[in-house]
């Protein structure tokens, strides 16, 4: 009976943790006493991490993805078996075709991968096959040229456990993957664009075990060499003794945001027998520059080269796309591995579109405009917004604004409460904190808006952030913080004031002090309902008027409500409601063109103002994009995660989600130290964006476990209990992989080296693994049935269950609880009605849930 393989995974903790090395670093033959020669068949290979699936499974294709791979063999293209996906031989070229299932009209991605040892003939064969596939698939295809070690984020996203580079060619290795072969020994060097977590390294190891060892290999993990002496003996027998210390981990060279923002567009055309490449424009680029009859090269700072082909481009020009791009790369002196993406008109990738100031597709624009009425109608349906978070994300609405609102203004570096009667009355010279509390599926949620007036002083802005942090601490880190700049308020911010938001000029304290108001003031009213209406004080002169809107002119003796010729009936109705907030004086209705002389006198005389009809707002066709943030090399580096999912959110990371209208910064549970820097990274991203983005774009800070539906709605699937039921690395090592009680004896020969008996508990050091598979910990499914009567200290004692008000239990420390209350079951002392209102369910329903889910809800609601 063949003995099990041994697949060793070793974490490297050196340096900044950029790379994780299987084998613990560099290993070499010793000096005077040479170690055993490397066994036949052992080769040093590399594995590139690609935001690995911690379940260690096959590429994340699932029901939504379709992947096909071919390899060049004897100048032919041969299909690669699915179990070999992710393995690439360096002497070959590969073709990878990816598409999204059940997505009509979505462009396919066709990748041409070149190994660093691939010959010219192999590259020619692959190139011809790409062209043939392109013609067969039609125009809705994005073509990519990938070079080994420098693959695009899109390419890496197909192989979640990671990419493995195999030495040699397919003929020498016989098969892509040798399953159930027990004499192959390989050293894999795991690298990534960021730190590789131990969980990710373990995921790749498990993937190799399942795919290449038939599930029979044993995994040994070395977290501490001093304690895992038995595993170290095996490694030294195979690899030789290590000479010197571990190398300090060095971060990979990455392109920073400033370099990526250096975008230039070139027009490519033929002049006689010559091909001319002429620079046309620099950022920010306009979509109108691209003409359907022509071909263009877009150079993103040498980081990536795009070739755009109009729908009227000739077939001959399309065939020459890659050769022209490679010629451009050579002429520019860029590295030969520079990534190339060829896009056809109408099939542009999300990354390409975002290099332009705006991007509109006629089909999408018309569809959006037709469906806008329906979207507005469902705004009031809070249940639909919560059950369909994708709708909440598109509308940027967590609910209908009917929750609790608290407002503070910043004065002398402290926050001062604003009287509820003055909620929604803000001053451009001040900063405000607006705390909104609402319920989602029975759970209390919070959004803290940090509103910054355009005339606010620097010290007030700094104090605004400090006071926001104090509030966040009071709410145990549960606040979603959204930074809002005056004039760029998100729809939900307008909604919570029910159309009554008025922004005054200057800085006026809400304690009666402030700048004296002018005798004549002009207010611009925009909006059609309580969800999109706001009023802004503007300079009191005629040039500020606009025929499309409504204005309130307040003078010492009279107020004029001026209706422009282009305003609608809905606008007029909302204006009549809003102006009562500004002034309770009698209003004289004035139609444009029928103004009395005193009206113009109050504005300092007549003057030209905009009279043309306002065009509909441009609907940009931008898809959301997710990036991982890193500053390990100094400047901010963003690595895109293509086809992202919740699995890509790691507790050690800071992730940036760009939905174009908002920027979300997601902080993992173990990344709270970057909380202060995260918002600054969002602003740097906007500042260096090649499309010339507005710096007033709202930035939302979201912490793991407190994601609002406006964030989760951008993900295809979202499990709100994922992290409450997710095992840590240590738990995986000790439980999920080491559930077999003991291994009686394992015998292995490595160059005549005899492995001694393992410890009786089957463990090598505190975290070594004894086996790979085991039963799931049954404690996960235990149910907590509430406090048990007669169980000593865990019983309520003299306090009867359901007898205390919520204020004495919620968010209370143990020492502050009433005498006799069991701190582990504070929620049980609520009355049935209070329990139902807070938890959104009865006590019986709550205690029938799994224990971990009970604990999660208790944490979120302040009863933990």
C-alpha positions in Angstrom: 0.0 0.0 0.0 1.6 3.3 -1.0 2.4 5.7 1.9 0.8 9.1 2.0 2.6 12.1 0.5 3.9 14.9 2.6 3.0 18.4 1.5 4.7 21.0 3.7 3.4 24.6 4.0 5.7 26.9 6.0 4.8 30.5 6.9 7.5 33.2 6.6 7.1 36.0 9.1 10.2 37.9 8.1 10.1 41.6 7.1 6.9 43.3 6.2 5.2 40.0 5.3 5.0 40.7 1.6 5.8 37.2 0.6 5.2 33.8 2.1 7.8 31.2 1.3 7.0 27.5 1.3 10.2 26.1 2.7 11.0 29.0 5.0 13.3 30.9 2.7 16.4 30.1 0.8 17.9 26.6 1.4 21.3 25.5 0.2 23.7 22.6 0.5 25.8 22.8 3.7 29.6 23.3 3.5 31.9 20.6 4.9 29.1 18.1 5.5 27.0 18.2 2.3 23.3 17.3 2.8 21.5 14.8 0.7 21.2 15.5 -3.0 17.8 16.8 -4.1 15.6 13.8 -5.0 15.0 13.1 -8.7 11.9 14.9 -10.0 12.1 17.8 -7.5 12.0 21.2 -9.2 11.8 24.7 -7.8 8.6 26.3 -8.9 6.6 29.5 -8.2 3.1 30.0 -7.2 1.5 33.4 -7.6 -1.3 34.2 -5.1 -4.4 35.7 -6.6 -6.6 36.6 -3.6 -7.0 32.9 -2.9 -10.2 31.2 -1.9 -9.6 30.1 1.7 -11.6 27.0 1.0 -8.7 25.9 -1.3 -11.0 24.8 -4.1 -10.8 24.9 -7.9 -10.9 28.2 -9.8 -13.9 30.3 -8.7 -15.9 29.7 -11.9 -19.2 28.6 -10.3 -22.5 29.0 -12.0 -21.7 32.6 -13.2 -18.3 31.9 -14.8 -17.2 29.9 -17.8 -13.5 29.2 -18.5 -11.7 27.4 -21.3 -7.9 26.9 -21.6 -5.7 25.7 -24.5 -2.0 25.0 -24.6 0.4 25.1 -27.6 1.7 21.5 -28.2 3.6 20.5 -31.4 2.4 23.7 -33.0 -1.3 22.9 -32.2 -3.7 24.1 -29.6 -4.7 21.4 -27.2 -7.5 21.7 -24.5 -6.2 21.7 -20.9 -8.1 19.5 -18.4 -10.0 21.5 -15.9 -8.2 19.9 -12.9 -5.0 21.4 -14.4 -6.3 25.0 -14.5 -3.8 27.3 -12.9 -0.7 25.3 -13.9 1.4 26.9 -16.6 4.5 25.5 -18.2 7.2 28.1 -18.9 8.1 26.8 -22.4 4.5 27.1 -23.7 1.9 29.6 -24.7 -1.7 29.4 -23.5 -5.0 30.7 -24.6 -7.6 31.5 -21.9 -11.2 32.3 -22.8 -13.5 33.6 -20.1 -17.1 34.6 -20.1 -19.9 35.3 -17.6 -22.8 32.9 -17.9 -26.4 34.1 -18.1 -25.2 37.6 -19.0 -26.5 38.4 -22.4 -24.3 40.6 -24.5 -21.4 40.8 -21.9 -18.0 40.9 -23.6 -15.8 37.8 -23.4 -12.2 38.0 -22.3 -9.6 36.3 -24.5 -6.1 36.0 -23.0 -2.9 35.1 -24.9 -0.3 34.0 -22.2 3.4 33.7 -23.0 5.7 31.7 -20.9 9.2 33.2 -20.4 10.8 30.3 -22.1 8.3 30.0 -24.9 9.7 29.8 -28.4 8.9 32.0 -31.4 7.0 29.1 -33.1 4.8 28.5 -30.1 4.0 32.2 -29.9 3.1 32.3 -33.5 0.8 29.3 -33.1 -1.0 30.9 -30.2 -1.3 34.3 -32.0 -2.9 32.6 -35.0 -5.3 30.7 -32.8 -6.3 34.0 -30.9 -7.1 35.6 -34.3 -9.2 32.6 -35.3 -11.1 32.6 -32.0 -11.7 36.3 -32.2 -13.2 36.0 -35.7 -15.4 33.1 -34.5 -16.6 34.9 -31.4 -17.4 38.1 -33.1 -16.8 41.7 -31.9 -17.9 41.4 -28.2 -14.4 40.2 -27.1 -11.7 42.0 -25.1 -8.2 40.6 -26.0 -5.3 40.6 -23.6 -1.6 39.8 -23.9 -0.2 38.3 -20.7 3.4 37.7 -19.9 4.6 35.2 -17.2 5.0 36.9 -13.9 3.2 40.1 -15.0 -0.4 38.9 -15.6 -3.2 41.4 -15.4 -5.6 41.5 -12.4 -8.4 40.2 -14.7 -6.3 37.1 -15.6 -5.3 36.3 -12.0 -8.9 36.5 -10.9 -9.7 33.3 -12.7 -7.4 31.2 -10.5 -8.3 31.9 -6.9 -6.0 29.3 -5.3 -3.1 30.8 -7.3 -1.1 30.4 -10.5 1.7 27.8 -10.5 4.5 28.1 -13.0 5.9 24.7 -14.0 9.5 24.3 -15.2 10.1 22.9 -18.6 7.6 21.9 -21.2 4.5 19.7 -21.3 6.3 16.8 -23.2 8.9 16.5 -20.4 6.3 16.5 -17.7 4.0 14.1 -19.6 0.9 15.5 -18.0 -0.3 18.8 -16.7 -1.1 17.4 -13.3 0.2 14.0 -12.0 -2.5 12.9 -9.7 -1.8 10.1 -7.1 2.0 10.1 -7.9 3.9 9.8 -4.7 7.6 10.4 -5.6 7.3 14.0 -6.9 8.9 16.6 -4.6 8.6 20.3 -5.4 9.5 23.6 -3.7 6.9 26.3 -4.3 7.7 30.0 -3.7 4.4 31.8 -3.0 4.3 35.5 -4.0 1.7 38.2 -4.4 1.3 41.9 -5.0 0.6 42.2 -1.2 1.3 40.3 1.9 0.3 36.7 1.6 -1.7 35.6 4.7 -1.1 32.3 6.3 -4.7 31.3 5.5 -4.1 32.0 1.8 -0.8 29.9 1.9 -2.8 27.1 3.5 -5.5 27.4 0.9 -3.0 26.8 -1.9 -1.5 23.9 -0.1 -4.9 22.3 0.4 -5.7 22.8 -3.3 -2.5 21.0 -4.3 -3.4 18.2 -1.9 -6.8 17.7 -3.5 -5.9 18.2 -7.1 -2.4 16.6 -7.3 -2.3 14.1 -4.4 -5.7 12.6 -4.5 -6.6 14.0 -1.1 -4.1 11.6 0.6 -1.2 14.0 1.3 -0.4 15.0 4.9 0.1 18.7 5.5 2.6 20.0 8.1 2.7 23.6 9.1 5.7 25.3 10.7 4.9 28.5 12.5 7.8 28.2 14.9 10.9 26.4 13.9 12.1 25.8 17.4 8.9 24.0 18.4 8.4 22.1 15.1 11.7 20.2 15.3 10.4 17.0 13.6 9.1 18.8 10.6 12.3 20.9 10.3 14.3 17.6 10.2 12.3 16.5 7.3 12.7 19.8 5.4 16.5 19.9 6.1 16.8 16.3 4.8 15.0 17.3 1.6 16.4 20.8 1.1 19.7 20.8 2.9 20.7 23.0 5.8 19.9 26.7 5.5 23.0 28.9 5.1 22.6 32.2 6.9 19.4 33.9 8.0 16.1 34.3 6.3 16.1 37.0 3.7 14.2 40.1 4.6 11.0 40.2 2.6 11.1 42.9 -0.1 7.9 44.4 -1.5 7.3 43.9 -5.2 7.8 46.9 -7.4 4.4 48.4 -8.1 3.0 51.2 -10.1 1.6 54.0 -8.0 -1.5 56.0 -8.7 0.3 59.1 -10.0 2.0 57.0 -12.7 -1.3 55.3 -13.7 -2.9 58.8 -14.0 -0.5 59.8 -16.7 -2.8 58.9 -19.6 -2.1 59.7 -23.3 -4.3 59.0 -26.3 -2.7 58.3 -29.8 -4.3 58.2 -33.2 -3.1 55.2 -35.3 -3.4 55.4 -39.1 -1.6 54.4 -42.2 0.1 56.9 -44.5 1.2 55.2 -47.6 3.2 52.1 -46.5 3.9 53.6 -43.1 2.0 53.4 -39.9 1.7 56.7 -38.1 1.1 57.0 -34.3 0.2 60.6 -33.4 -0.5 61.9 -29.9 -4.0 63.2 -29.8 -4.8 64.2 -26.1 -3.9 63.8 -22.5 -6.1 63.4 -19.5 -8.8 64.1 -18.8 -10.0 62.4 -22.0 -13.4 62.8 -23.6 -15.2 59.8 -25.2 -15.9 62.0 -28.3 -12.3 61.7 -29.3 -12.8 58.1 -30.4 -14.2 57.8 -33.9 -15.8 54.6 -35.2 -13.6 54.6 -38.4 -10.3 54.7 -36.6 -7.9 52.9 -34.3 -6.3 54.4 -31.2 -3.6 53.5 -28.7 -4.1 54.6 -25.1 -1.0 54.6 -22.9 -1.6 54.5 -19.2 1.8 55.6 -18.0 3.5 52.5 -19.3 1.6 50.4 -16.9 -0.8 49.2 -19.5 -1.4 49.7 -23.2 -4.9 49.7 -24.7 -5.8 49.4 -28.4 -9.3 50.7 -29.2 -10.8 49.7 -32.5 -13.9 51.4 -34.0 -16.7 49.3 -35.4 -15.8 50.5 -38.9 -12.1 49.5 -38.6 -11.0 47.2 -41.4 -10.3 43.5 -40.7 -6.7 44.0 -41.7 -6.2 46.8 -39.1 -7.8 44.6 -36.4 -5.4 41.8 -37.2 -2.5 44.2 -36.8 -3.6 45.4 -33.3 -1.2 43.3 -31.2 1.8 43.9 -33.5 1.2 47.7 -33.4 0.9 47.6 -29.7 4.2 45.7 -29.3 5.9 48.1 -31.8 4.6 51.0 -29.6 6.0 49.3 -26.5 9.4 48.8 -28.1 9.5 52.4 -29.4 8.7 53.8 -26.0 11.3 51.6 -24.3 8.8 49.9 -22.0 9.4 46.4 -20.7 8.5 43.6 -23.1 6.1 42.2 -20.5 3.9 45.4 -20.5 0.3 44.3 -20.5 -1.7 44.9 -23.7 -5.5 45.0 -23.9 -7.4 45.2 -27.3 -11.0 46.4 -27.1 -13.6 46.8 -29.7 -16.1 49.6 -29.8 -19.1 48.6 -27.6 -17.1 46.0 -25.7 -14.9 48.2 -23.6 -13.8 47.0 -20.2 -14.6 48.8 -17.0 -11.0 49.8 -16.5 -10.8 51.4 -20.0 -14.0 53.4 -19.5 -12.8 54.9 -16.3 -9.9 56.5 -18.0 -12.4 58.9 -19.6 -14.2 61.8 -17.9 -17.5 60.3 -18.7 -18.7 57.3 -20.7 -22.2 56.8 -22.1 -23.7 53.9 -24.0 -26.8 54.7 -25.9 -28.5 51.5 -25.0 -27.8 51.8 -21.3 -28.7 55.5 -21.2 -32.1 55.0 -22.7 -32.8 52.0 -20.5 -31.8 54.0 -17.4 -34.0 56.9 -18.3 -37.0 54.6 -19.0 -36.6 52.8 -15.7 -36.0 55.8 -13.5 -39.7 56.3 -12.8 -40.0 52.8 -11.4 -37.0 53.2 -9.3 -38.3 56.4 -7.7 -41.6 54.6 -6.9 -39.9 51.9 -4.9 -37.9 54.3 -2.8 -40.7 54.3 -0.2 -40.6 50.5 0.1 -38.1 50.1 2.9 -38.6 46.3 2.9 -37.7 46.1 -0.7 -34.5 48.2 -0.2 -33.4 45.8 2.5 -34.3 42.6 0.8 -32.8 43.8 -2.5 -29.6 45.5 -1.5 -28.6 45.9 -5.2 -31.5 48.4 -5.5 -30.4 50.2 -2.3 -26.9 50.5 -3.9 -28.1 51.8 -7.2 -30.4 54.4 -5.5 -27.8 55.1 -2.8 -30.6 54.8 -0.2 -30.6 52.6 2.9 -34.2 53.5 3.7 -36.8 56.2 3.2 -35.3 58.6 5.8 -37.8 58.0 8.5 -35.3 57.0 11.1 -33.9 58.9 14.1 -31.8 62.0 13.3 -29.4 63.8 15.6 -27.4 66.9 14.6 -24.3 68.6 16.1 -22.3 71.6 14.9 -18.7 72.1 15.6 -17.8 75.1 17.8 -14.5 75.7 19.6 -13.4 72.1 18.6 -16.4 70.7 20.4 -19.7 69.4 19.2 -22.8 71.2 20.2 -26.3 69.8 19.7 -28.7 71.5 17.2 -32.3 71.9 18.3 -34.5 69.5 16.3 -36.6 72.5 15.1 -33.4 73.7 13.2 -32.4 70.3 11.8 -31.6 70.8 8.1 -30.6 74.4 8.5 -26.8 74.4 7.8 -24.3 77.1 7.3 -21.5 77.1 4.7 -19.0 78.3 7.2 -19.6 75.5 9.7 -19.1 71.7 10.0 -21.8 69.3 11.2 -22.2 65.8 12.4 -25.5 64.1 11.4 -26.2 60.8 13.1 -28.9 58.7 11.5 -30.2 55.6 13.2 -32.4 53.0 11.4 -33.3 49.3 11.5 -32.5 46.7 9.0 -34.0 43.2 9.4 -34.5 43.9 13.1 -31.0 45.1 13.7 -30.1 48.7 14.6 -27.8 50.4 12.1 -26.0 53.8 12.1 -24.7 56.2 9.5 -22.7 59.2 10.7 -22.5 62.0 8.1 -19.5 64.4 8.4 -20.8 67.5 6.5 -18.2 70.1 5.6 -19.2 73.6 4.5 -17.2 75.1 1.7 -16.3 78.1 3.9 -15.4 76.1 7.0 -12.0 76.8 8.6 -9.2 74.2 8.7 -9.4 73.8 12.5 -13.1 73.1 12.3 -12.6 70.5 9.7 -9.9 68.8 11.9 -12.2 69.0 14.9 -15.0 67.5 12.9 -13.0 64.3 12.3 -11.9 64.1 16.0 -15.5 64.4 17.2 -16.6 61.8 14.8 -14.0 59.4 16.3 -15.3 60.1 19.8 -18.9 59.3 18.7 -17.7 56.1 17.0 -16.0 55.0 20.2 -19.3 55.6 22.1 -21.1 53.3 19.7 -18.4 50.6 19.8 -17.2 51.2 16.3 -20.6 50.5 14.7 -20.9 53.8 12.8 -20.6 54.0 9.1 -18.9 57.3 8.4 -19.7 59.2 5.3 -17.7 62.3 4.4 -19.9 64.8 2.6 -18.8 68.1 1.0 -21.4 70.9 0.6 -23.0 70.8 -2.8 -22.4 67.0 -3.2 -24.8 65.6 -0.7 -25.9 62.0 -1.5 -29.6 61.3 -2.0 -30.1 59.7 1.4 -28.7 62.8 3.2 -31.3 64.9 1.4 -34.0 62.4 2.2 -33.5 62.5 6.0 -34.4 66.2 6.0 -37.5 65.5 3.9 -36.7 68.2 1.4 -36.2 70.9 4.0 -32.4 71.2 3.7 -31.4 74.9 3.5 -27.7 76.0 3.3 -27.1 79.5 4.4 -24.0 81.5 3.6 -21.5 82.4 6.3 -21.1 80.9 9.7 -23.9 81.4 12.2 -23.9 79.7 15.6 -27.0 78.0 16.6 -26.7 79.6 20.0 -27.9 83.0 18.7 -24.4 84.2 17.9 -23.0 84.5 14.4 -22.6 86.8 11.5 -25.4 89.4 11.0 -27.7 88.5 8.1 -27.9 90.8 5.1 -31.1 92.7 4.5 -31.5 91.2 1.1 -30.9 87.5 0.5 -31.5 85.2 -2.5 -32.1 81.5 -2.2 -32.0 78.9 -5.0 -34.5 76.1 -4.7 -33.9 72.9 -6.7 -35.8 69.6 -6.6 -39.2 68.0 -7.3 -39.9 65.9 -4.1 -38.9 65.4 -0.5 -36.1 63.0 -1.6 -34.1 65.3 -3.9 -34.9 68.9 -2.9 -32.3 71.3 -1.4 -32.1 75.1 -1.1 -28.9 77.1 -1.3 -28.3 80.8 -0.5 -26.6 82.5 -3.4 -25.3 86.0 -4.1 -28.2 88.4 -4.3 -27.8 89.5 -7.8 -29.7 89.0 -11.1 -26.9 86.9 -12.7 -27.6 84.1 -10.1 -31.1 83.4 -11.5 -31.8 80.4 -13.8 -34.9 79.9 -15.9 -35.1 76.2 -15.0 -35.5 76.8 -11.3 -37.2 78.7 -8.5 -35.7 81.4 -6.3 -36.8 83.2 -3.1 -35.8 86.8 -2.8 -36.1 88.0 0.8 -36.0 91.7 1.4 -36.5 93.8 4.5 -40.2 94.4 3.8 -41.3 91.6 1.4 -40.4 88.2 0.0 -40.7 87.3 -3.7 -41.1 83.7 -4.9 -39.8 83.7 -8.4 -40.8 81.0 -10.8 -38.6 80.4 -13.9 -40.3 79.6 -17.2 -38.7 76.1 -17.2 -39.8 74.9 -13.8 -42.3 72.2 -13.3 -45.4 71.9 -11.2 -43.7 69.5 -8.8 -40.9 72.1 -8.3 -43.5 74.8 -7.5 -45.2 72.6 -4.9 -41.9 71.8 -3.1 -40.8 75.4 -3.2 -43.9 76.6 -1.5 -43.2 74.1 1.4 -39.5 74.9 1.7 -39.7 78.7 1.8 -41.6 78.7 5.1 -38.4 77.4 6.7 -36.5 80.5 5.5 -39.1 83.2 6.1 -42.6 83.4 7.4 -43.3 86.7 5.8 -45.9 87.0 3.1 -44.6 85.9 -0.3 -45.4 87.5 -3.6 -45.5 85.0 -6.5 -43.5 86.4 -9.5 -43.4 84.7 -12.9 -40.3 85.1 -15.0 -40.8 88.1 -17.4 -43.4 89.7 -15.1 -41.2 91.0 -12.3 -42.1 94.4 -10.6 -39.4 97.1 -10.6 -38.7 96.7 -6.9 -37.6 93.1 -7.6 -34.8 94.2 -9.9 -33.8 97.0 -7.6 -33.3 94.6 -4.7 -31.0 92.6 -7.0 -29.0 95.6 -8.0 -30.5 95.9 -11.5 -31.1 93.6 -14.4 -28.3 91.3 -15.6 -27.9 88.3 -18.0 -28.6 84.9 -16.5 -28.9 81.3 -17.9 -32.2 80.9 -19.9 -31.6 77.8 -22.0 -33.3 74.6 -21.1 -31.3 72.4 -18.8 -30.2 69.2 -20.5 -30.8 65.8 -18.8 -28.0 64.7 -16.5 -25.5 62.5 -18.2 -25.9 58.9 -17.3 -22.4 57.4 -17.2 -21.9 53.8 -18.0 -19.4 52.9 -15.3 -19.2 49.6 -13.4 -18.1 49.4 -9.8 -14.4 48.5 -9.3 -12.8 47.0 -6.2 -9.1 47.7 -5.2 -6.8 46.5 -2.5 -4.9 49.4 -0.8 -1.2 49.1 0.0 1.5 51.7 1.0 4.3 49.2 1.7 6.6 50.8 -0.9 5.8 54.4 0.1 3.2 55.9 -2.3 -0.3 54.5 -2.4 -0.6 51.4 -4.6 -4.0 50.0 -5.6 -4.4 46.5 -7.0 -7.7 45.8 -8.7 -9.8 42.7 -7.9 -11.7 41.8 -11.0 -15.0 39.9 -10.8 -15.0 40.6 -7.1 -17.1 39.0 -4.4 -17.3 39.0 -0.6 -14.6 36.4 -0.5 -12.1 39.0 -1.6 -12.6 41.0 1.6 -9.9 39.9 4.0 -9.8 41.0 7.6 -6.2 42.2 7.2 -6.9 44.5 4.3 -8.2 48.0 3.4 -10.3 47.8 0.2 -11.5 50.6 -2.0 -14.8 50.2 -3.8 -15.4 52.8 -6.5 -19.0 53.1 -7.6 -18.2 56.4 -9.4 -20.8 58.4 -7.4 -19.3 57.3 -4.1 -16.0 55.9 -2.8 -16.2 53.2 -0.1 -13.2 52.4 2.1 -13.7 49.0 3.7 -11.6 48.2 6.8 -11.1 44.6 7.8 -11.3 43.7 11.5 -7.5 43.5 11.7 -6.8 46.7 9.8 -8.3 49.2 12.2 -4.8 50.8 12.5 -5.3 52.3 9.0 -8.6 53.9 9.9 -7.2 57.5 9.9 -5.3 57.0 6.7 -8.1 55.3 4.8 -10.1 58.5 4.0 -6.9 60.2 2.9 -6.3 57.3 0.5 -9.8 57.8 -0.9 -9.0 61.5 -1.5 -5.6 60.6 -3.1 -7.4 58.1 -5.4 -9.8 60.9 -6.6 -7.0 63.4 -6.9 -4.9 61.1 -9.1 -7.7 59.6 -11.1 -7.1 60.0 -14.8 -10.7 61.0 -15.5 -10.4 64.2 -13.4 -12.8 63.2 -10.7 -14.4 65.7 -8.4 -12.7 65.9 -5.0 -16.1 66.4 -3.4 -17.2 62.9 -4.3 -18.6 61.4 -1.0 -16.2 59.0 0.8 -17.8 56.3 3.0 -15.8 54.5 5.7 -17.2 51.0 6.3 -15.9 48.6 9.0 -16.1 44.8 8.7 -19.4 43.5 10.1 -21.2 46.9 9.8 -21.7 47.1 6.0 -24.8 49.1 4.9 -27.0 47.8 2.0 -25.6 50.6 -0.2 -22.3 48.8 0.0 -23.3 45.1 0.0 -25.6 45.7 -2.9 -22.6 46.0 -5.3 -21.7 42.4 -4.5 -23.3 39.5 -6.3 -24.0 37.6 -3.2 -23.6 38.8 0.4 -23.7 36.6 3.5 -24.2 38.9 6.6 -23.1 36.0 8.9 -20.0 35.0 7.0 -17.5 36.4 9.4 -19.4 35.3 12.5 -19.1 31.7 11.3 -15.6 32.0 9.7 -12.7 30.1 11.3 -9.5 31.9 11.9 -6.2 30.5 10.7 -5.5 29.0 14.1 -8.9 27.4 14.2 -8.4 25.9 10.8 -5.1 24.5 11.8 -6.3 23.1 15.1 -9.8 22.0 14.1 -10.7 21.8 10.5 -7.5 20.1 9.3 -6.4 18.4 12.5 -9.6 16.7 13.6 -8.1 13.2 13.4 -7.2 12.3 17.0 -3.7 10.9 16.3 -1.6 9.3 13.6 -0.1 6.1 15.0 2.9 6.0 12.8 4.1 7.5 9.5 7.1 6.1 7.8 8.8 8.0 4.9 12.1 7.6 3.2 13.9 10.7 1.8 17.2 9.7 0.3 17.6 6.9 2.9 16.4 9.2 5.7 14.1 7.3 8.0 11.4 9.4 9.7 11.0 8.6 13.3 7.7 8.1 15.1 5.5 11.2 15.3 4.4 12.5 18.7 1.4 10.5 20.0 -0.9 13.4 19.6 -0.1 13.7 15.9 1.2 17.3 16.1 4.6 18.8 15.3 4.8 21.9 17.5 1.7 23.7 18.6 0.4 24.4 15.1 1.6 21.4 13.1 -1.1 19.4 11.4 -1.8 15.7 12.0 -4.3 15.3 9.2 -6.2 17.1 6.5 -9.8 16.2 6.8 -12.1 15.8 9.8 -15.5 16.4 11.1 -16.8 19.9 11.6 -16.9 21.2 15.2 -20.4 20.4 16.4 -20.3 23.3 18.8 -21.0 25.6 15.8 -24.6 24.3 15.8 -25.2 24.5 19.5 -28.2 26.5 20.5 -28.3 28.9 23.3 -31.5 28.6 25.2 -31.1 31.6 27.5 -30.3 31.6 31.2 -31.1 28.4 33.0 -33.0 28.5 36.3 -31.1 27.2 39.2 -27.7 27.4 37.5 -25.9 29.4 40.1 -24.2 32.6 38.9 -25.7 32.3 35.4 -29.2 32.7 36.7 -30.9 36.0 37.1 -31.0 35.6 40.8 -33.3 38.1 42.5 -34.1 39.9 39.3 -37.0 38.4 37.4 -36.7 37.8 33.6 -38.4 40.5 31.6 -38.6 43.0 34.4 -36.0 45.7 33.5 -36.1 48.7 31.2 -33.9 48.6 28.2 -31.8 51.7 29.4 -30.5 49.6 32.3 -29.3 46.8 30.1 -28.2 48.1 26.7 -24.6 49.2 26.2 -24.0 48.7 29.9 -20.7 47.4 31.4 -20.8 44.5 33.8 -20.2 46.7 36.8 -23.0 49.0 35.8 -25.7 46.4 35.6 -28.4 46.1 38.3 -27.6 43.6 41.0 -28.6 40.0 40.2 -28.4 40.5 36.4 -26.5 37.8 34.5 -24.2 39.7 32.2 -24.1 36.8 29.7 -27.9 37.0 29.2 -28.8 40.7 29.5 -31.3 40.5 26.8 -33.5 38.0 28.7 -34.4 40.7 31.2 -36.2 42.8 28.5 -39.9 42.7 28.4 -41.4 40.8 25.6 -42.5 43.9 23.8 -39.1 45.6 24.2 -37.4 42.4 23.0 -39.6 42.2 19.9 -39.0 45.9 19.0 -35.2 45.7 19.4 -34.4 42.3 18.0 -37.3 42.1 15.5 -38.3 38.7 16.8 -39.7 36.9 19.8 -37.5 35.4 22.6 -38.5 31.9 21.5 -37.4 32.6 17.9 -34.1 34.2 19.1 -33.1 31.3 21.4 -33.9 28.8 18.7 -31.1 30.3 16.6 -27.5 28.9 16.6 -25.4 30.3 19.4 -23.0 32.1 17.2 -25.8 33.9 15.5 -27.3 34.9 18.8 -23.9 36.3 19.9 -23.6 38.3 16.7 -27.0 40.0 17.1 -26.3 40.7 20.8 -23.0 42.4 19.8 -24.7 44.5 17.2 -27.6 45.6 19.5 -25.5 46.3 22.6 -26.4 43.3 24.8 -23.1 41.4 24.6 
